């Protein structure tokens, strides 16, 4: 009797899986979907940029002259969090690049915004300025220390794209 019940259980599980697979296949085939659609919408960050430039105790930077394929995706200024400025983009290949600035303690801040990247001890010349190169498992970063502010260009994009963003940065 036990073996007959076991066969029925296995048969029932098999039939349940077959029905679930058929339903999933039906949904996939007949429900419209666009595999090439990019769900991330570009934002207009001009108002936030102007507001941050009025509020920040340092010159806020933003890119000027990037190709139109760069898509701005996020922006924020937080005075209570070390006067931190964030501007996020997707590069033309769809990789993430962020511009980060803050008056917070530099080493801790860079480690945080670069997802635990480490200083390689190397520098890279970008638009005539030396930027420290940080390397991480998730993000790499280019870092420049100013008098009262640390500027970080970080993300999953290539070092070349990070440098392209860094070269485009302008303060008002």
KAKAMO-V179493 format. One line per field, one symbol per residue. ss: DSSP state (~ for helix, > for strand, _ for the rest). psi: psi as a letter, one per 40 degrees, with the letter a starting at -180 (. if undefined). burial: # if it has 24 or more other C-alpha atoms within 12 Angstrom, else .. Layout:
ss = ???
psi = ???
burial = ???
This chain:
ss = _~~~~~~~~~~~~~~~~~~~~~~~~~~~~~_______________~~~~~~~~~~_____>>>_______>>>>>>>>_____>>>>>>>_____>>>>>>>___~~~~~~~~____>>>>>>>>>__>>>>>>>____>>>>>>____>>>>>>___~~~~~~~~~~>>>_
psi = dddddddddddddddddddddddddddddehhiheehhehiiiheddddddddddieihhiiiheiieehhhdiiihhdefffhhhhiihideeihhihhiieihdddddddeeffiiheeiihhhfeihhihihiddiiihhhhadeihhhhiaeiidddddddddehih.
burial = ............................................#...#..##..#.######..#...########....##########...##########.##.######..###....#.#....######..#######...###################.#...
